């Protein structure tokens, strides 16, 4: 029973990596083939050399990725604590000017 709660499995999938370095957008997205999705607690490792995109360009690359699936217990813990970790990334200011 404990093994089932903690068990982790991995799967390899093909994906498309989109990296944009333009005035309008600086982003990187990974889209998995076959409708594969990631759930809370899962980890994704995209294989291949680091991607460097010159300013003003967008690149689309085909890569392989390994998804390490979270066990039931890890998934529940991530769902329960994820909002708190997100709040650490936010900065709130109620004054007219922010000071650092």
Secondary structure, DSSP 8 states (H G I E B T S, - for coil): -HHHHH--EEEEEEEEEEEEESSS-EEEEEEEGGG----TT-EEEE-SS-----TTEEEEEEEEEEEEE--HHHHHHHHHHHHHHHHHH-----SSS---
